[in-house]
Amino acid sequence: MASGFDPSARLQSKDGICAYLGHISHAQYDGWRARGIVPGPVTGTNRYDIRQHDHVLDLLAGIIARQQTRKLSPLEEWEAANARAA
């Protein structure tokens, strides 16, 4: 498989993202995607976002924490319970 990785481009081809992730095969990438390890291409394209891949891998590795969900205030609870569709 050709490298296809362009270090100056944020969006990569599948060859490029596979090279970026350690020269893995397309089949390995597809397996990781099926297991939720990598996010797949940008919606509606066949390009893969390096920053999104880094973010997902950082979350999985525990390098960055998922945002903590905070408890709603009584006002926010009331608003959520009484909201009407626009």
C-alpha positions as CSV (number, residue, x, y, z in Angstrom):
1,M,0.0,0.0,0.0
2,A,1.4,3.4,-0.9
3,S,1.9,5.8,1.9
4,G,-0.5,8.6,0.8
5,F,0.1,10.5,4.0
6,D,0.5,14.3,3.6
7,P,1.7,15.8,6.9
8,S,0.5,19.3,5.8
9,A,-3.1,18.2,5.2
10,R,-5.6,17.8,8.0
11,L,-7.9,15.6,5.9
12,Q,-6.3,12.4,4.6
13,S,-7.2,9.7,2.2
14,K,-7.7,6.2,3.7
15,D,-4.2,5.3,2.7
16,G,-3.0,8.5,4.4
17,I,-4.8,7.9,7.7
18,C,-3.7,4.2,7.7
19,A,-0.1,5.4,7.3
20,Y,-0.6,8.0,10.1
21,L,-1.9,5.3,12.4
22,G,1.2,3.2,12.1
23,H,1.0,1.9,8.5
24,I,-1.9,-0.3,9.3
25,S,-3.9,-2.1,6.6
26,H,-7.3,-0.9,5.4
27,A,-8.7,-4.1,6.9
28,Q,-7.1,-3.3,10.3
29,Y,-8.6,0.2,10.1
30,D,-12.0,-1.2,9.3
31,G,-11.8,-3.5,12.3
32,W,-10.8,-0.7,14.6
33,R,-13.7,1.4,13.2
34,A,-16.2,-1.5,13.8
35,R,-14.9,-1.6,17.5
36,G,-15.2,2.1,17.9
37,I,-11.4,2.7,18.2
38,V,-11.3,5.2,15.3
39,P,-14.1,7.5,14.0
40,G,-14.2,6.9,10.3
41,P,-14.4,9.5,7.5
42,V,-15.9,12.9,7.8
43,T,-19.6,12.6,7.2
44,G,-20.4,12.8,3.5
45,T,-16.8,12.4,2.4
46,N,-14.1,9.9,1.9
47,R,-11.6,11.9,3.9
48,Y,-10.3,11.2,7.4
49,D,-9.7,14.0,9.9
50,I,-6.4,13.7,11.7
51,R,-7.5,15.9,14.6
52,Q,-10.6,13.8,15.2
53,H,-8.6,10.6,15.2
54,D,-6.1,12.1,17.7
55,H,-9.0,13.3,19.9
56,V,-10.7,9.9,19.9
57,L,-7.5,8.0,20.6
58,D,-6.6,10.5,23.4
59,L,-10.0,9.8,25.0
60,L,-9.6,6.1,24.8
61,A,-6.0,6.3,26.2
62,G,-7.2,8.4,29.1
63,I,-5.0,11.3,28.0
64,I,-8.0,13.6,28.1
65,A,-11.2,13.1,30.1
66,R,-14.7,13.1,28.7
67,Q,-16.6,16.2,29.8
68,Q,-18.4,15.5,33.1
69,T,-22.1,15.9,32.9
70,R,-23.4,18.2,35.5
71,K,-26.6,18.0,37.4
72,L,-29.3,20.3,36.1
73,S,-30.5,23.1,38.2
74,P,-34.1,23.1,39.4
75,L,-34.9,25.8,36.7
76,E,-33.2,23.7,34.0
77,E,-35.1,20.6,35.1
78,W,-38.4,22.6,34.9
79,E,-37.5,24.0,31.5
80,A,-36.7,20.6,30.2
81,A,-39.9,19.1,31.6
82,N,-42.1,21.9,30.3
83,A,-40.4,22.6,26.9
84,R,-42.7,22.6,23.9
85,A,-41.6,21.8,20.4
86,A,-41.2,25.0,18.3
